[in-house]
Amino acid sequence: MAVHGRRPRGWAARYDIVLYLGLAYVLSWSIWPLVLLNPESSPLVPFGPGLAAVLVALLVGGRPELFGLLRQLGHWRVDPAWYGIALGVPLAVPGLALWAAVIAGAPVPRREPSDVLQVAGTIVVTIVIVGIFEELGWRGFLLPRLQRDHSALSAALITGLAWFPWHLPELVSDPGQRPLTPFAVYILAQSVLLAWLYNSTQASLPVVILFHAAFNSFTKFFLSDLQGSPYPYLVAWWVLAGAVAVLAAAAVAYAGSRELAKGALRPAH
C-alpha cells in the first residue's frame, strides 16, 4: 500500500513542469468559450497559474511543498531599494512610451489630481487579481524549477515563452489592445527582469508581484487613451517593448546570465 501511495507523487515530480503548464492553461482558458455568448466578459481566468501551482505542489510534495511555495508570498523584508525599482521602472517606462506617442502625433492627455488615487487603486486591485495569482505560478513555481537544469537567463526566457501564449484569449478577443509583435518582445524582456528581481531578492514574491502589477497599471493608465490613434499607439508599444528589452539586457550584463543575481545565490527550491 505504501509503494502504491508514492507512485502518483513520483510521476508528478518527474513531470511537474508539464503538469503545471497543462493545468495553468486549462484552468485559465476554461471560460474562453463564454466570450461567444457574452463578448464583454473576460476570456481569461487570472488565477489559473496560481491555482495550478498550488495543485501541482500538493501532488508533488504534499503540504511541505505547498507551504514552501506559499512562504514566498511572505518574503517581503528586503532592501527598500527593490520596492523603489518595482514602482519606479513601471512608472518611467510607460511614461516614456506616452511621450514618444505624443511626438508621433497623439494629443497630449489631460490629467487630474484624482488620477493618482485612481492609479493607486488600480495597482492594489491588480496585485490581488493578477499579480498574486500569476506570479505564484510563473515565478514562484515554474521559474525555480526551470533553473534547476538551465541558466537563470534561459529559465527566464522559457518562462516568458510559456507566459506569452497564455495571453492568447485576450489577444484574440481584443487584438487592438496589445499589438502582437511588440507585446511578445515586452513579455520576454519583462520575464527576464522579473527573474532578476526574484533571484536578487532571494525569492521575494511581493517585490515581483508589485513590479508586475505596477507595470500593468501604469501601462493601462498612460496608453489607454491612445487606442484611437493607431500609429502613435503602435509607436508607444514599440518604445515600451524596446525600453524593457534594453533594461533586461542591462540586468543580464550587470548580474550575469547564469544567476541573474549579482553577489547572491539563487533561491533554494
N, C-alpha and C positions, 0 to 999 in steps of 0.2 A: 504493500500500500504506500509506503514512504517513497519508493522509487517512482511509482506512477504519479505521486503528488509533485515530484520535482520536474517531471518531463515538460509540462507546459511552460514553466519558467525558464528551463534550459533552452527550449525552442525560441521563446520570446527574447531571451538575452542574445541569441545568435542573430536574430532578425529584427532587433529593436528599432533600427532606423527605418527599415522598410515598413514595419508595422506602424510606426509613428506617422510616417508620411501618408500612408494609406488612410489611417483614421482621421488625420488632420484634414485631408481633402474631402473625404466622405462626409464628415460632420459639418465642415464649413460650407460645402456646396449643396447640402441636403435641401435647402429651401429655394434653390435657384429656380426650379420649375414653377414656383408660386408667382414669379415675376410675370409669367404668361397670363395669369389671372389678374394680377394687380401690378401694373407697371411701376407704380410709385413705391412698392415695397423693396426692401433691401435684398439683393441677390446673394448675400454672403453672411454666414454666421461668424461673427468675430471671435467667439470663444472656442472655435474648433481646435486651433493649435494647442491652447492651454489644456482643454479637456482631454485631447489625445495624449498629451504629455503625462497627465495625471493617471490615465488608464494604463498606459504602457509602463510607467514607473511601478505601479501596483503589480502589474503582471510580471514584470522582470524581477523585482526585488521586494515586493510587499511594502509594508509600512515604513521600514527603514529607508528604502529607495525613495518613497514618496516624500517623507519628511526631509530628506536631503535635497530634493527638488524644491520643495516649498520654502526651505530655510533661506534660500537665496533672496526671497522676497523681503526678508527681514534684515538683509545686509545693507543697511543704509548709512552706517557710520564709516564714511570715507572722507578723504580730504575735500573740504568745501569747494575747492577749485574744480572738481569734477562736476559738481552741480552747476557751477558757472559755465562750464563748457556745454553741459546738457541743455542749458537755456540760451546761452549766448550764440552758439553756432546756428541753432534753428531759427533764431531771430534775424541774424545777419544775412544768411544765405537767401531766404525768400525776399528779404528787403532789397538785396542786390538784384534779384530777378525782376522785382517790380520796377526798380529804377531803369533796368535795361528795356523793359516793356514800354515805359513812358518815352524813352529815347526813340523807340521803334514806332511811336505814333499813338500809343494808348493815352487816354485822358488821365490827367493827374487826379487820383482818387481823393475824395474829401473825407477827413477823419474827424471823429468827435471824441471828447474825453471819455465818454462811456465805452468806447471801443476797448479800452484797457481792461475793464471788467468783463466785457464780452469774451475777449481772448483768454483771460484767466479762467473763466468758467468753462470755455471750450477745452482748455488744457486739462482741467480737472476731470471733466466728463470723458475725454479721450483716454486719459490714464486708466480709468476704470473699464471702459467698454472695449478699448482697442489695446492699449499698452500692456496691461497686466496679462490679458488672455493670449495675446500674440507672443509677447516676449518670454513668458513662462515656457512656451513651446519652442520657438525658433532659437532663442539664445540660451534659455535655461536648460533645455533638454537636448536639442539637436546639435548645437554648436560644440559643446564639450565632448560629445560622443564622436563627432567627426574629427576632433582634434586628437583623439587617441591614435589615429593612424595617418593623419595628414598634418601639414604645417598649419599654423593659425590662418595664414592668408588663404590657402587652398580651402580650408574648412569654411571660412567666411564666404568665399565665392560660391562654394557648393550650397551653403545655406541660402545665399541670395538666389541661386538658380532654382531652388525649391520654393522660395518665397515669392518670386516674381509671377510664375503662372498660377499661384494660389489666388491672385487678384483677378483671374480671368472673368469670373461672373460680372465684376464691376466694370471691367474694360469692355465687355460685350454690351452690357446694359446701357452704359453711358460712355461711348467711345470718345466723345469730345472733351471729357473731363481730364483725362490723362493721356496725352499723346504717347503712342506706344513706344517708339524708339528712345526718346529722352527719358521716359519713365523706366524703361529697362536699365538704362545706364544709371539712373538715380538709385534704383533698388539695389543693384550690385555694389555700387560705391557706398551706399549707406550701410549695407551689410558689413562691409569692411570696417567702417567707422564704429558700428555697434559692437563688433568683435573686439576692436581696440579698446573701447570703453569697458567692455565686460572683462577682458583679460587684465587690463591695467588696474582695475578696482577689485581684483580677486572675486569676481562673480557677483558684483553688486547689481542685482536686477533693478532696484529703484532708480539708479542712475540711467541705466539702459532704457527703462520704461519712460522716464521723464524726457530723454532725448527723442525717442520715437514719438511720444505724444505731442511734444512741443513742435517738432518738425511738421507733423500733420496739421496742427492747429495754425501755426504761423503761415504755412503754405496756403491753406484754405483762406485765411484772413487776407493775405496780400494779393493772391491771384484770382480769387473767385469773381471779382468784378471785371476781369479781363476776358472772360469767355465770349463776350460779344464782339471782341476784336481778335479775329483768328490769327493774324500774323504776329501782333505783339504778344499774344498768349503763347504761341509756339516759341517765340524768342525767349520769353520768360522761362519756359520749361527747359530749353536748351541751356540757358545760363544757370538755372538751378542744378541741372544734372552735371554740367561742366564744373561748377564750383564744388559740388560734393565729390566728384571724381578727383579733383585737384587735392582736396583735403584728405581723401582716402590715400592717395599716393604719398602725401606728406606724412601721414600716420605710419605707413609702411616704411618709408625712408627713415623715420625717426625711431620707431620701435622695433623694426626688423620683421621680415615676413614669417620667420619661424615661430615667434612667440606673440607678436603684436602687443608686447608689454615690456617696455624698456625698464630694465632693472627689477623686474618682477617675474615670478613664476606663474605658469598657467594655473587656473583654479583646478583643484583636485576633485575628480568625479569618478 
